Amino acid sequence: MVKSGDFGQIIAGCKKGRPECFSQLLEMYSSRCYGYFYRLTGSRDASDDLLSELFVKLVEKIGSFKDGCFESWLFKIASNIFYDHLRDKHKQKKLIAGQTDELGHETEGIKSSDDEQIDNMQIQLGRLDMDTRELIMLRFYSQASFKEIARMRDEPIGTTLSKLHRGLKKLRELME
């Protein structure tokens, strides 16, 4: 684990554009961020793409990071990237549906990759609404505190706690 003083040096090095410092951040956060994206998308390819986009954004935006919790800042960017991905996916589906209608064909839907094995937890997470799923991922995959999550989501901490409690209860019910 990196000491807080060492971590401050890594961030300072990143702000100066030192590649070895970005490599250290990548090493420290790539698996947790990948897990976050994978649990939200259920797709290895999409998770890889989103992780790559996250670290490109990190390089672009590291200068805007001020003192505070780096993980909250990083996962806020990850959350924004994920929502951008959802909007793009929605636009693509609408475009495909529109083109299919013009050609007079019926859509059968987009099939997910059959060779990807998805565990029961992933399936049940997929049955939750997107807001609840993201909240659970922020808490358990980004390991953000309730206070940090509430701040990221611009809502009172009580609201965050309540939504998380209801979401976990629903997930438990689905898992049974």
C-alpha angles and dihedrals in degrees: 000000000000117000116237092248090051090047090053089053091050091052091046089050091050091051088054089052098248108163094208090060092052088049089055092051090048090051092048099048110022097091095047093046091046089051090050092052094042093053089050098045105025088216128110093202094050091045091052091049093047092047091052090049090049093055092046087054089047091057091046097046105033089103090063093057110108128185112300137078109338093195092056090049092048095047091047087058089045090052092050091049090051092051090048087052090052092050091050091048090050091050091049092051091050091048092049091047091049093049092046091051090051090054091047096240127133118240119235095189130251113292120221119229110284093205093064112094112215119194125225093259091056091049093050093045087054090058092059120088114266095250093054093044092052091047091054091047092050091051100043106025102034089034089219118166121246090251092052092048092049090050092048091050095042093233136118115275090240090059091050092049092048094049092047092049092050091045094052091046090052091047091051090051091050092048092056 
